[in-house]
Amino acid sequence: MTLKKIDIREGTKIEYSSKELLFLAKSGQPYRGSLYVKFTSLGETIDLVSFKKYITSLRDKTLNAEDIAYEIYESIKAVIKVNDLGIVVDLSARGGLQQRLCFGTDFSPIMKNNIFQI
């Protein structure tokens, strides 16, 4: 799935989040978690429909858990020009271990409840 860029006002600070991150480990077992993205626009951002499709397309990828933040970072950097791009991935516990993976600029994700989810 290809991310599509759209033009916006430069200097806009943007944060995206999704609790629907899912991809496969090398063992074939699924990793589930939340994705947080933050950056300052240089006049471009990602079309949200293509971003949702991109996140869904990761379900077909087989990766080491430690590589997922870098994979997303590189996919975004290949499409749009931004400042301060940071990726945080919080994976659900597996085997009693919780993982938080970060790549790029450090930030503390804002975690909001999805009020429309049942």
KOLGU-4560 file (N, C-alpha, C; in nm, 3 decimals, padded with zeros to 5 digits):
<recs>
<n_xx: 00.084 n_yy: -00.118 n_zz: 00.000 ca_xx: 00.000 ca_yy: 00.000 ca_zz: 00.000 c_xx: 00.088 c_yy: 00.124 c_zz: 00.000 mol: A seq: 1 type: MET>
<n_xx: 00.055 n_yy: 00.218 n_zz: -00.084 ca_xx: 00.133 ca_yy: 00.341 ca_zz: -00.097 c_xx: 00.066 c_yy: 00.455 c_zz: -00.022 mol: A seq: 2 type: THR>
<n_xx: 00.143 n_yy: 00.525 n_zz: 00.056 ca_xx: 00.093 ca_yy: 00.645 ca_zz: 00.123 c_xx: 00.083 c_yy: 00.757 c_zz: 00.021 mol: A seq: 3 type: LEU>
<n_xx: -00.020 n_yy: 00.839 n_zz: 00.033 ca_xx: -00.039 ca_yy: 00.953 ca_zz: -00.057 c_xx: -00.023 c_yy: 01.081 c_zz: 00.023 mol: A seq: 4 type: LYS>
<n_xx: 00.044 n_yy: 01.178 n_zz: -00.037 ca_xx: 00.063 ca_yy: 01.305 ca_zz: 00.032 c_xx: -00.043 c_yy: 01.405 c_zz: -00.012 mol: A seq: 5 type: LYS>
<n_xx: -00.072 n_yy: 01.497 n_zz: 00.078 ca_xx: -00.157 ca_yy: 01.611 ca_zz: 00.046 c_xx: -00.088 c_yy: 01.737 c_zz: 00.096 mol: A seq: 6 type: ILE>
<n_xx: -00.116 n_yy: 01.848 n_zz: 00.031 ca_xx: -00.055 ca_yy: 01.976 ca_zz: 00.068 c_xx: -00.137 c_yy: 02.042 c_zz: 00.178 mol: A seq: 7 type: ASP>
<n_xx: -00.068 n_yy: 02.094 n_zz: 00.278 ca_xx: -00.131 ca_yy: 02.167 ca_zz: 00.388 c_xx: -00.043 c_yy: 02.286 c_zz: 00.424 mol: A seq: 8 type: ILE>
<n_xx: -00.085 n_yy: 02.361 n_zz: 00.523 ca_xx: -00.007 ca_yy: 02.477 ca_zz: 00.567 c_xx: 00.121 c_yy: 02.432 c_zz: 00.639 mol: A seq: 9 type: ARG>
<n_xx: 00.230 n_yy: 02.490 n_zz: 00.600 ca_xx: 00.359 ca_yy: 02.459 ca_zz: 00.661 c_xx: 00.358 c_yy: 02.501 c_zz: 00.808 mol: A seq: 10 type: GLU>
<n_xx: 00.423 n_yy: 02.423 n_zz: 00.892 ca_xx: 00.434 ca_yy: 02.452 ca_zz: 01.033 c_xx: 00.325 c_yy: 02.389 c_zz: 01.118 mol: A seq: 11 type: GLY>
<n_xx: 00.230 n_yy: 02.322 n_zz: 01.055 ca_xx: 00.124 ca_yy: 02.255 ca_zz: 01.130 c_xx: 00.183 c_yy: 02.139 c_zz: 01.208 mol: A seq: 12 type: THR>
<n_xx: 00.153 n_yy: 02.132 n_zz: 01.336 ca_xx: 00.199 ca_yy: 02.021 ca_zz: 01.420 c_xx: 00.092 c_yy: 01.913 c_zz: 01.417 mol: A seq: 13 type: LYS>
<n_xx: 00.131 n_yy: 01.793 n_zz: 01.382 ca_xx: 00.035 ca_yy: 01.685 ca_zz: 01.358 c_xx: 00.068 c_yy: 01.564 c_zz: 01.444 mol: A seq: 14 type: ILE>
<n_xx: -00.035 n_yy: 01.503 n_zz: 01.502 ca_xx: -00.021 ca_yy: 01.376 ca_zz: 01.572 c_xx: -00.130 c_yy: 01.282 c_zz: 01.521 mol: A seq: 15 type: GLU>
<n_xx: -00.089 n_yy: 01.163 n_zz: 01.484 ca_xx: -00.182 ca_yy: 01.058 ca_zz: 01.445 c_xx: -00.169 c_yy: 00.944 c_zz: 01.544 mol: A seq: 16 type: TYR>
<n_xx: -00.278 n_yy: 00.872 n_zz: 01.566 ca_xx: -00.269 ca_yy: 00.752 ca_zz: 01.648 c_xx: -00.368 c_yy: 00.648 c_zz: 01.596 mol: A seq: 17 type: SER>
<n_xx: -00.334 n_yy: 00.523 n_zz: 01.618 ca_xx: -00.422 ca_yy: 00.413 ca_zz: 01.581 c_xx: -00.400 c_yy: 00.299 c_zz: 01.679 mol: A seq: 18 type: SER>
<n_xx: -00.510 n_yy: 00.245 n_zz: 01.728 ca_xx: -00.503 ca_yy: 00.130 ca_zz: 01.818 c_xx: -00.519 c_yy: 00.000 c_zz: 01.740 mol: A seq: 19 type: LYS>
<n_xx: -00.507 n_yy: 00.007 n_zz: 01.608 ca_xx: -00.533 ca_yy: -00.108 ca_zz: 01.522 c_xx: -00.408 c_yy: -00.163 c_zz: 01.455 mol: A seq: 20 type: GLU>
<n_xx: -00.291 n_yy: -00.140 n_zz: 01.512 ca_xx: -00.168 ca_yy: -00.192 ca_zz: 01.453 c_xx: -00.162 c_yy: -00.342 c_zz: 01.470 mol: A seq: 21 type: LEU>
<n_xx: -00.135 n_yy: -00.411 n_zz: 01.361 ca_xx: -00.126 ca_yy: -00.557 ca_zz: 01.363 c_xx: -00.027 c_yy: -00.599 c_zz: 01.255 mol: A seq: 22 type: LEU>
<n_xx: 00.070 n_yy: -00.683 n_zz: 01.291 ca_xx: 00.165 ca_yy: -00.738 ca_zz: 01.195 c_xx: 00.212 c_yy: -00.873 c_zz: 01.247 mol: A seq: 23 type: PHE>
<n_xx: 00.281 n_yy: -00.947 n_zz: 01.162 ca_xx: 00.323 ca_yy: -01.082 ca_zz: 01.200 c_xx: 00.469 c_yy: -01.085 c_zz: 01.242 mol: A seq: 24 type: LEU>
<n_xx: 00.497 n_yy: -01.163 n_zz: 01.345 ca_xx: 00.634 ca_yy: -01.189 ca_zz: 01.388 c_xx: 00.695 c_yy: -01.293 c_zz: 01.295 mol: A seq: 25 type: ALA>
<n_xx: 00.825 n_yy: -01.308 n_zz: 01.301 ca_xx: 00.894 ca_yy: -01.409 ca_zz: 01.219 c_xx: 00.840 c_yy: -01.549 c_zz: 01.249 mol: A seq: 26 type: LYS>
<n_xx: 00.788 n_yy: -01.568 n_zz: 01.371 ca_xx: 00.732 ca_yy: -01.698 ca_zz: 01.410 c_xx: 00.594 c_yy: -01.722 c_zz: 01.349 mol: A seq: 27 type: SER>
<n_xx: 00.536 n_yy: -01.617 n_zz: 01.290 ca_xx: 00.401 ca_yy: -01.628 ca_zz: 01.236 c_xx: 00.293 c_yy: -01.585 c_zz: 01.334 mol: A seq: 28 type: GLY>
<n_xx: 00.332 n_yy: -01.560 n_zz: 01.458 ca_xx: 00.237 ca_yy: -01.514 ca_zz: 01.559 c_xx: 00.212 c_yy: -01.364 c_zz: 01.542 mol: A seq: 29 type: GLN>
<n_xx: 00.090 n_yy: -01.319 n_zz: 01.567 ca_xx: 00.060 ca_yy: -01.176 ca_zz: 01.546 c_xx: 00.108 c_yy: -01.088 c_zz: 01.661 mol: A seq: 30 type: PRO>
<n_xx: 00.151 n_yy: -00.969 n_zz: 01.625 ca_xx: 00.177 ca_yy: -00.862 ca_zz: 01.721 c_xx: 00.063 c_yy: -00.763 c_zz: 01.706 mol: A seq: 31 type: TYR>
<n_xx: 00.010 n_yy: -00.718 n_zz: 01.817 ca_xx: -00.096 ca_yy: -00.616 ca_zz: 01.817 c_xx: -00.047 c_yy: -00.499 c_zz: 01.902 mol: A seq: 32 type: ARG>
<n_xx: -00.095 n_yy: -00.381 n_zz: 01.867 ca_xx: -00.056 ca_yy: -00.266 ca_zz: 01.948 c_xx: -00.114 c_yy: -00.137 c_zz: 01.898 mol: A seq: 33 type: GLY>
<n_xx: -00.059 n_yy: -00.030 n_zz: 01.953 ca_xx: -00.101 ca_yy: 00.106 ca_zz: 01.917 c_xx: 00.015 c_yy: 00.179 c_zz: 01.852 mol: A seq: 34 type: SER>
<n_xx: -00.019 n_yy: 00.263 n_zz: 01.755 ca_xx: 00.079 ca_yy: 00.341 ca_zz: 01.680 c_xx: 00.054 c_yy: 00.489 c_zz: 01.707 mol: A seq: 35 type: LEU>
<n_xx: 00.163 n_yy: 00.562 n_zz: 01.732 ca_xx: 00.157 ca_yy: 00.706 ca_zz: 01.751 c_xx: 00.261 c_yy: 00.771 c_zz: 01.660 mol: A seq: 36 type: TYR>
<n_xx: 00.219 n_yy: 00.873 n_zz: 01.586 ca_xx: 00.306 ca_yy: 00.944 ca_zz: 01.492 c_xx: 00.293 c_yy: 01.092 c_zz: 01.522 mol: A seq: 37 type: VAL>
<n_xx: 00.408 n_yy: 01.162 n_zz: 01.526 ca_xx: 00.407 ca_yy: 01.306 ca_zz: 01.550 c_xx: 00.511 c_yy: 01.372 c_zz: 01.461 mol: A seq: 38 type: LYS>
<n_xx: 00.473 n_yy: 01.487 n_zz: 01.402 ca_xx: 00.568 ca_yy: 01.562 ca_zz: 01.321 c_xx: 00.519 c_yy: 01.704 c_zz: 01.300 mol: A seq: 39 type: PHE>
<n_xx: 00.609 n_yy: 01.788 n_zz: 01.248 ca_xx: 00.575 ca_yy: 01.924 ca_zz: 01.207 c_xx: 00.581 c_yy: 01.929 c_zz: 01.056 mol: A seq: 40 type: THR>
<n_xx: 00.472 n_yy: 01.974 n_zz: 00.995 ca_xx: 00.460 ca_yy: 01.975 ca_zz: 00.850 c_xx: 00.550 c_yy: 02.079 c_zz: 00.785 mol: A seq: 41 type: SER>
<n_xx: 00.608 n_yy: 02.043 n_zz: 00.674 ca_xx: 00.679 ca_yy: 02.137 ca_zz: 00.588 c_xx: 00.593 c_yy: 02.167 c_zz: 00.465 mol: A seq: 42 type: LEU>
<n_xx: 00.460 n_yy: 02.160 n_zz: 00.484 ca_xx: 00.366 ca_yy: 02.187 ca_zz: 00.375 c_xx: 00.302 c_yy: 02.062 c_zz: 00.319 mol: A seq: 43 type: GLY>
<n_xx: 00.329 n_yy: 01.947 n_zz: 00.382 ca_xx: 00.273 ca_yy: 01.820 ca_zz: 00.334 c_xx: 00.231 c_yy: 01.734 c_zz: 00.452 mol: A seq: 44 type: GLU>
<n_xx: 00.132 n_yy: 01.651 n_zz: 00.429 ca_xx: 00.095 ca_yy: 01.548 ca_zz: 00.525 c_xx: 00.047 c_yy: 01.426 c_zz: 00.448 mol: A seq: 45 type: THR>
<n_xx: 00.004 n_yy: 01.325 n_zz: 00.521 ca_xx: -00.043 ca_yy: 01.201 ca_zz: 00.461 c_xx: -00.195 c_yy: 01.203 c_zz: 00.456 mol: A seq: 46 type: ILE>
<n_xx: -00.249 n_yy: 01.165 n_zz: 00.342 ca_xx: -00.393 ca_yy: 01.148 ca_zz: 00.329 c_xx: -00.438 c_yy: 01.040 c_zz: 00.427 mol: A seq: 47 type: ASP>
<n_xx: -00.539 n_yy: 01.070 n_zz: 00.509 ca_xx: -00.580 ca_yy: 00.978 ca_zz: 00.615 c_xx: -00.634 c_yy: 00.845 c_zz: 00.563 mol: A seq: 48 type: LEU>
<n_xx: -00.702 n_yy: 00.847 n_zz: 00.449 ca_xx: -00.752 ca_yy: 00.721 ca_zz: 00.393 c_xx: -00.635 c_yy: 00.631 c_zz: 00.354 mol: A seq: 49 type: VAL>
<n_xx: -00.533 n_yy: 00.689 n_zz: 00.290 ca_xx: -00.418 ca_yy: 00.607 ca_zz: 00.251 c_xx: -00.340 c_yy: 00.562 c_zz: 00.374 mol: A seq: 50 type: SER>
<n_xx: -00.338 n_yy: 00.645 n_zz: 00.480 ca_xx: -00.268 ca_yy: 00.606 ca_zz: 00.603 c_xx: -00.339 c_yy: 00.488 c_zz: 00.669 mol: A seq: 51 type: PHE>
<n_xx: -00.470 n_yy: 00.491 n_zz: 00.673 ca_xx: -00.547 ca_yy: 00.379 ca_zz: 00.729 c_xx: -00.522 c_yy: 00.252 c_zz: 00.648 mol: A seq: 52 type: LYS>
<n_xx: -00.521 n_yy: 00.263 n_zz: 00.516 ca_xx: -00.494 ca_yy: 00.146 ca_zz: 00.430 c_xx: -00.352 c_yy: 00.096 c_zz: 00.451 mol: A seq: 53 type: LYS>
<n_xx: -00.258 n_yy: 00.188 n_zz: 00.471 ca_xx: -00.119 ca_yy: 00.149 ca_zz: 00.497 c_xx: -00.109 c_yy: 00.070 c_zz: 00.627 mol: A seq: 54 type: TYR>
<n_xx: -00.173 n_yy: 00.121 n_zz: 00.733 ca_xx: -00.170 ca_yy: 00.051 ca_zz: 00.862 c_xx: -00.231 c_yy: -00.088 c_zz: 00.847 mol: A seq: 55 type: ILE>
<n_xx: -00.340 n_yy: -00.098 n_zz: 00.773 ca_xx: -00.403 ca_yy: -00.228 ca_zz: 00.750 c_xx: -00.312 c_yy: -00.320 c_zz: 00.669 mol: A seq: 56 type: THR>
<n_xx: -00.237 n_yy: -00.264 n_zz: 00.573 ca_xx: -00.149 ca_yy: -00.345 ca_zz: 00.489 c_xx: -00.033 c_yy: -00.407 c_zz: 00.568 mol: A seq: 57 type: SER>
<n_xx: 00.000 n_yy: -00.350 n_zz: 00.685 ca_xx: 00.107 ca_yy: -00.407 ca_zz: 00.767 c_xx: 00.072 c_yy: -00.546 c_zz: 00.818 mol: A seq: 58 type: LEU>
<n_xx: -00.055 n_yy: -00.581 n_zz: 00.816 ca_xx: -00.099 ca_yy: -00.715 ca_zz: 00.859 c_xx: -00.040 c_yy: -00.825 c_zz: 00.774 mol: A seq: 59 type: ARG>
<n_xx: 00.001 n_yy: -00.789 n_zz: 00.653 ca_xx: 00.060 ca_yy: -00.887 ca_zz: 00.562 c_xx: 00.212 c_yy: -00.891 c_zz: 00.572 mol: A seq: 60 type: ASP>
<n_xx: 00.270 n_yy: -00.806 n_zz: 00.655 ca_xx: 00.415 ca_yy: -00.801 ca_zz: 00.670 c_xx: 00.463 c_yy: -00.891 c_zz: 00.783 mol: A seq: 61 type: LYS>
<n_xx: 00.579 n_yy: -00.949 n_zz: 00.765 ca_xx: 00.644 ca_yy: -01.028 ca_zz: 00.869 c_xx: 00.771 c_yy: -00.953 c_zz: 00.909 mol: A seq: 62 type: THR>
<n_xx: 00.774 n_yy: -00.910 n_zz: 01.036 ca_xx: 00.884 ca_yy: -00.828 ca_zz: 01.085 c_xx: 00.925 c_yy: -00.869 c_zz: 01.225 mol: A seq: 63 type: LEU>
<n_xx: 01.048 n_yy: -00.838 n_zz: 01.262 ca_xx: 01.085 ca_yy: -00.842 ca_zz: 01.402 c_xx: 01.013 c_yy: -00.727 c_zz: 01.470 mol: A seq: 64 type: ASN>
<n_xx: 00.965 n_yy: -00.747 n_zz: 01.590 ca_xx: 00.892 ca_yy: -00.641 ca_zz: 01.661 c_xx: 00.976 c_yy: -00.514 c_zz: 01.669 mol: A seq: 65 type: ALA>
<n_xx: 01.105 n_yy: -00.528 n_zz: 01.688 ca_xx: 01.193 ca_yy: -00.414 ca_zz: 01.707 c_xx: 01.209 c_yy: -00.330 c_zz: 01.580 mol: A seq: 66 type: GLU>
<n_xx: 01.166 n_yy: -00.381 n_zz: 01.465 ca_xx: 01.181 ca_yy: -00.310 ca_zz: 01.338 c_xx: 01.056 c_yy: -00.234 c_zz: 01.295 mol: A seq: 67 type: ASP>
<n_xx: 00.944 n_yy: -00.252 n_zz: 01.361 ca_xx: 00.818 ca_yy: -00.193 ca_zz: 01.313 c_xx: 00.821 c_yy: -00.040 c_zz: 01.316 mol: A seq: 68 type: ILE>
<n_xx: 00.875 n_yy: 00.021 n_zz: 01.420 ca_xx: 00.879 ca_yy: 00.168 ca_zz: 01.427 c_xx: 00.964 c_yy: 00.225 c_zz: 01.314 mol: A seq: 69 type: ALA>
<n_xx: 01.078 n_yy: 00.161 n_zz: 01.287 ca_xx: 01.166 ca_yy: 00.206 ca_zz: 01.178 c_xx: 01.095 c_yy: 00.188 c_zz: 01.044 mol: A seq: 70 type: TYR>
<n_xx: 01.027 n_yy: 00.078 n_zz: 01.024 ca_xx: 00.955 ca_yy: 00.051 ca_zz: 00.898 c_xx: 00.853 c_yy: 00.163 c_zz: 00.870 mol: A seq: 71 type: GLU>
<n_xx: 00.777 n_yy: 00.202 n_zz: 00.970 ca_xx: 00.676 ca_yy: 00.307 ca_zz: 00.953 c_xx: 00.744 c_yy: 00.442 c_zz: 00.930 mol: A seq: 72 type: ILE>
<n_xx: 00.849 n_yy: 00.470 n_zz: 01.006 ca_xx: 00.925 ca_yy: 00.594 ca_zz: 00.991 c_xx: 00.974 c_yy: 00.609 c_zz: 00.847 mol: A seq: 73 type: TYR>
<n_xx: 01.037 n_yy: 00.506 n_zz: 00.795 ca_xx: 01.092 ca_yy: 00.512 ca_zz: 00.659 c_xx: 00.981 c_yy: 00.526 c_zz: 00.554 mol: A seq: 74 type: GLU>
<n_xx: 00.868 n_yy: 00.462 n_zz: 00.576 ca_xx: 00.756 ca_yy: 00.473 ca_zz: 00.481 c_xx: 00.704 c_yy: 00.616 c_zz: 00.475 mol: A seq: 75 type: SER>
<n_xx: 00.694 n_yy: 00.682 n_zz: 00.588 ca_xx: 00.646 ca_yy: 00.821 ca_zz: 00.592 c_xx: 00.750 c_yy: 00.914 c_zz: 00.531 mol: A seq: 76 type: ILE>
<n_xx: 00.878 n_yy: 00.898 n_zz: 00.568 ca_xx: 00.985 ca_yy: 00.984 ca_zz: 00.517 c_xx: 01.000 c_yy: 00.973 c_zz: 00.365 mol: A seq: 77 type: LYS>
<n_xx: 00.964 n_yy: 00.858 n_zz: 00.308 ca_xx: 00.975 ca_yy: 00.838 ca_zz: 00.163 c_xx: 00.868 c_yy: 00.916 c_zz: 00.086 mol: A seq: 78 type: ALA>
<n_xx: 00.762 n_yy: 00.958 n_zz: 00.155 ca_xx: 00.649 ca_yy: 01.021 ca_zz: 00.087 c_xx: 00.638 c_yy: 01.171 c_zz: 00.113 mol: A seq: 79 type: VAL>
<n_xx: 00.663 n_yy: 01.214 n_zz: 00.237 ca_xx: 00.647 ca_yy: 01.356 ca_zz: 00.270 c_xx: 00.772 c_yy: 01.411 c_zz: 00.338 mol: A seq: 80 type: ILE>
<n_xx: 00.787 n_yy: 01.543 n_zz: 00.327 ca_xx: 00.896 ca_yy: 01.613 ca_zz: 00.394 c_xx: 00.841 c_yy: 01.672 c_zz: 00.523 mol: A seq: 81 type: LYS>
<n_xx: 00.904 n_yy: 01.637 n_zz: 00.635 ca_xx: 00.858 ca_yy: 01.683 ca_zz: 00.766 c_xx: 00.978 c_yy: 01.713 c_zz: 00.855 mol: A seq: 82 type: VAL>
<n_xx: 00.952 n_yy: 01.787 n_zz: 00.962 ca_xx: 01.050 ca_yy: 01.807 ca_zz: 01.069 c_xx: 01.006 c_yy: 01.725 c_zz: 01.189 mol: A seq: 83 type: ASN>
<n_xx: 01.100 n_yy: 01.682 n_zz: 01.267 ca_xx: 01.072 ca_yy: 01.621 ca_zz: 01.398 c_xx: 00.983 c_yy: 01.497 c_zz: 01.391 mol: A seq: 84 type: ASP>
<n_xx: 00.999 n_yy: 01.414 n_zz: 01.291 ca_xx: 00.916 ca_yy: 01.293 ca_zz: 01.281 c_xx: 00.954 c_yy: 01.195 c_zz: 01.392 mol: A seq: 85 type: LEU>
<n_xx: 00.854 n_yy: 01.154 n_zz: 01.466 ca_xx: 00.873 ca_yy: 01.055 ca_zz: 01.571 c_xx: 00.766 c_yy: 00.947 c_zz: 01.562 mol: A seq: 86 type: GLY>
<n_xx: 00.805 n_yy: 00.825 n_zz: 01.586 ca_xx: 00.714 ca_yy: 00.710 ca_zz: 01.583 c_xx: 00.725 c_yy: 00.640 c_zz: 01.718 mol: A seq: 87 type: ILE>
<n_xx: 00.610 n_yy: 00.609 n_zz: 01.779 ca_xx: 00.605 ca_yy: 00.529 ca_zz: 01.901 c_xx: 00.507 c_yy: 00.415 c_zz: 01.875 mol: A seq: 88 type: VAL>
<n_xx: 00.551 n_yy: 00.294 n_zz: 01.907 ca_xx: 00.466 ca_yy: 00.175 ca_zz: 01.894 c_xx: 00.460 c_yy: 00.108 c_zz: 02.030 mol: A seq: 89 type: VAL>
<n_xx: 00.339 n_yy: 00.096 n_zz: 02.084 ca_xx: 00.315 ca_yy: 00.022 ca_zz: 02.209 c_xx: 00.254 c_yy: -00.111 c_zz: 02.172 mol: A seq: 90 type: ASP>
<n_xx: 00.329 n_yy: -00.218 n_zz: 02.194 ca_xx: 00.278 ca_yy: -00.352 ca_zz: 02.161 c_xx: 00.210 c_yy: -00.414 c_zz: 02.281 mol: A seq: 91 type: LEU>
<n_xx: 00.104 n_yy: -00.488 n_zz: 02.256 ca_xx: 00.035 ca_yy: -00.562 ca_zz: 02.362 c_xx: 00.130 c_yy: -00.666 c_zz: 02.417 mol: A seq: 92 type: SER>
<n_xx: 00.113 n_yy: -00.700 n_zz: 02.542 ca_xx: 00.202 ca_yy: -00.796 ca_zz: 02.608 c_xx: 00.195 c_yy: -00.933 c_zz: 02.541 mol: A seq: 93 type: ALA>
<n_xx: 00.312 n_yy: -00.993 n_zz: 02.524 ca_xx: 00.324 ca_yy: -01.131 ca_zz: 02.476 c_xx: 00.421 c_yy: -01.200 c_zz: 02.569 mol: A seq: 94 type: ARG>
<n_xx: 00.380 n_yy: -01.312 n_zz: 02.622 ca_xx: 00.467 ca_yy: -01.385 ca_zz: 02.715 c_xx: 00.495 c_yy: -01.304 c_zz: 02.841 mol: A seq: 95 type: GLY>
<n_xx: 00.403 n_yy: -01.216 n_zz: 02.876 ca_xx: 00.420 ca_yy: -01.136 ca_zz: 02.997 c_xx: 00.509 c_yy: -01.014 c_zz: 02.979 mol: A seq: 96 type: GLY>
<n_xx: 00.554 n_yy: -00.988 n_zz: 02.857 ca_xx: 00.642 ca_yy: -00.873 ca_zz: 02.831 c_xx: 00.571 c_yy: -00.768 c_zz: 02.747 mol: A seq: 97 type: LEU>
<n_xx: 00.578 n_yy: -00.646 n_zz: 02.793 ca_xx: 00.523 ca_yy: -00.531 ca_zz: 02.720 c_xx: 00.639 c_yy: -00.462 c_zz: 02.650 mol: A seq: 98 type: GLN>
<n_xx: 00.618 n_yy: -00.415 n_zz: 02.526 ca_xx: 00.723 ca_yy: -00.345 ca_zz: 02.454 c_xx: 00.674 c_yy: -00.208 c_zz: 02.408 mol: A seq: 99 type: GLN>
<n_xx: 00.762 n_yy: -00.107 n_zz: 02.421 ca_xx: 00.742 ca_yy: 00.023 ca_zz: 02.359 c_xx: 00.862 c_yy: 00.045 c_zz: 02.270 mol: A seq: 100 type: ARG>
<n_xx: 00.836 n_yy: 00.071 n_zz: 02.143 ca_xx: 00.942 ca_yy: 00.091 ca_zz: 02.044 c_xx: 00.930 c_yy: 00.232 c_zz: 01.989 mol: A seq: 101 type: LEU>
<n_xx: 01.042 n_yy: 00.302 n_zz: 01.981 ca_xx: 01.042 ca_yy: 00.440 ca_zz: 01.934 c_xx: 01.148 c_yy: 00.456 c_zz: 01.827 mol: A seq: 102 type: CYS>
<n_xx: 01.120 n_yy: 00.543 n_zz: 01.731 ca_xx: 01.220 ca_yy: 00.577 ca_zz: 01.630 c_xx: 01.198 c_yy: 00.722 c_zz: 01.591 mol: A seq: 103 type: PHE>
<n_xx: 01.308 n_yy: 00.793 n_zz: 01.569 ca_xx: 01.300 ca_yy: 00.934 ca_zz: 01.532 c_xx: 01.298 c_yy: 01.022 c_zz: 01.655 mol: A seq: 104 type: GLY>
<n_xx: 01.231 n_yy: 01.134 n_zz: 01.643 ca_xx: 01.223 ca_yy: 01.232 ca_zz: 01.751 c_xx: 01.145 c_yy: 01.177 c_zz: 01.869 mol: A seq: 105 type: THR>
<n_xx: 01.199 n_yy: 01.193 n_zz: 01.989 ca_xx: 01.130 ca_yy: 01.147 ca_zz: 02.110 c_xx: 01.010 c_yy: 01.236 c_zz: 02.140 mol: A seq: 106 type: ASP>
<n_xx: 00.901 n_yy: 01.173 n_zz: 02.183 ca_xx: 00.783 ca_yy: 01.245 ca_zz: 02.230 c_xx: 00.700 c_yy: 01.153 c_zz: 02.317 mol: A seq: 107 type: PHE>
<n_xx: 00.615 n_yy: 01.212 n_zz: 02.397 ca_xx: 00.522 ca_yy: 01.134 ca_zz: 02.480 c_xx: 00.386 c_yy: 01.136 c_zz: 02.411 mol: A seq: 108 type: SER>
<n_xx: 00.339 n_yy: 01.020 n_zz: 02.367 ca_xx: 00.211 ca_yy: 01.017 ca_zz: 02.295 c_xx: 00.094 c_yy: 01.061 c_zz: 02.383 mol: A seq: 109 type: PRO>
<n_xx: 00.001 n_yy: 01.131 n_zz: 02.320 ca_xx: -00.125 ca_yy: 01.165 ca_zz: 02.385 c_xx: -00.218 c_yy: 01.048 c_zz: 02.361 mol: A seq: 110 type: ILE>
<n_xx: -00.263 n_yy: 00.985 n_zz: 02.468 ca_xx: -00.349 ca_yy: 00.869 ca_zz: 02.455 c_xx: -00.492 c_yy: 00.908 c_zz: 02.490 mol: A seq: 111 type: MET>
<n_xx: -00.578 n_yy: 00.900 n_zz: 02.389 ca_xx: -00.719 ca_yy: 00.938 ca_zz: 02.406 c_xx: -00.806 c_yy: 00.815 c_zz: 02.393 mol: A seq: 112 type: LYS>
<n_xx: -00.917 n_yy: 00.815 n_zz: 02.463 ca_xx: -01.014 ca_yy: 00.709 ca_zz: 02.447 c_xx: -01.090 c_yy: 00.732 c_zz: 02.317 mol: A seq: 113 type: ASN>
<n_xx: -01.121 n_yy: 00.624 n_zz: 02.248 ca_xx: -01.201 ca_yy: 00.632 ca_zz: 02.127 c_xx: -01.347 c_yy: 00.633 c_zz: 02.169 mol: A seq: 114 type: ASN>
<n_xx: -01.410 n_yy: 00.751 n_zz: 02.171 ca_xx: -01.545 ca_yy: 00.763 ca_zz: 02.226 c_xx: -01.652 c_yy: 00.701 c_zz: 02.136 mol: A seq: 115 type: ILE>
<n_xx: -01.617 n_yy: 00.672 n_zz: 02.009 ca_xx: -01.714 ca_yy: 00.615 ca_zz: 01.917 c_xx: -01.706 c_yy: 00.463 c_zz: 01.911 mol: A seq: 116 type: PHE>
<n_xx: -01.606 n_yy: 00.405 n_zz: 01.974 ca_xx: -01.588 ca_yy: 00.261 ca_zz: 01.969 c_xx: -01.679 c_yy: 00.195 c_zz: 02.072 mol: A seq: 117 type: GLN>
<n_xx: -01.742 n_yy: 00.087 n_zz: 02.032 ca_xx: -01.833 ca_yy: 00.016 ca_zz: 02.121 c_xx: -01.763 c_yy: -00.105 c_zz: 02.179 mol: A seq: 118 type: ILE>
</recs>
